[in-house]
Amino acid sequence: MCEFTVYVYEDGTKDRLLVAKNILAAKRKDGRTLLMDAFGSITPVESVTIEEVNTISQELILKKIEPE
């Protein structure tokens, strides 16, 4: 099973912030991205888009966008 570490990039920066670890699924709902871990816990992230999914490094990279 592939568990992702999720990071978010702020607009105009190269710094990434850790959002969550051990994420199994990501889903877009009502303008938010919902990240689910192995225990079923949900971490909602507002105003982001998926920038990159890398199974080799097990990273999911999000990018901040203007709110919808």
C-alpha positions in Angstrom: 0.0 0.0 0.0 1.3 3.5 -0.9 0.9 6.1 1.8 1.7 9.7 0.8 3.2 12.6 2.6 1.4 15.7 1.6 2.9 19.2 1.2 1.5 22.5 0.0 3.3 25.3 -1.9 2.2 28.8 -1.2 1.8 31.0 -4.4 5.1 32.7 -5.4 7.3 30.7 -3.0 9.5 27.6 -3.3 8.9 26.7 0.4 6.6 23.7 1.0 4.7 23.1 4.2 3.9 19.7 5.6 0.1 19.2 5.6 -0.3 15.5 6.5 1.4 12.1 6.5 0.3 8.5 5.8 -2.4 9.7 3.3 -4.1 6.9 1.3 -6.7 9.0 -0.7 -7.4 12.5 -1.8 -10.8 13.8 -3.0 -12.1 17.1 -4.1 -15.5 18.1 -2.5 -17.3 21.4 -2.1 -14.2 23.4 -3.0 -11.9 21.6 -0.6 -9.4 18.8 -0.9 -10.1 16.0 1.6 -7.1 13.8 2.6 -7.9 10.5 4.2 -5.4 8.4 6.3 -5.3 4.7 7.0 -7.6 5.2 10.1 -10.2 7.1 8.1 -9.4 10.5 9.6 -10.0 13.3 7.2 -7.8 16.4 6.8 -9.5 19.1 4.8 -7.4 21.6 2.9 -8.9 24.8 1.5 -8.2 26.4 -1.8 -5.6 24.0 -3.3 -5.1 22.1 -6.4 -3.0 18.9 -6.9 0.3 19.9 -8.5 2.1 16.5 -8.5 1.6 12.9 -7.3 4.8 10.9 -7.1 4.6 7.2 -6.1 8.4 6.8 -6.1 8.9 9.4 -3.4 5.4 8.9 -2.0 4.7 12.6 -2.1 1.5 14.4 -3.0 2.2 18.1 -3.7 -0.6 20.7 -3.5 -0.5 24.3 -4.6 -2.5 27.2 -3.1 -5.0 28.8 -5.4 -7.4 31.7 -5.1 -10.6 30.6 -3.2 -13.5 29.6 -5.4 
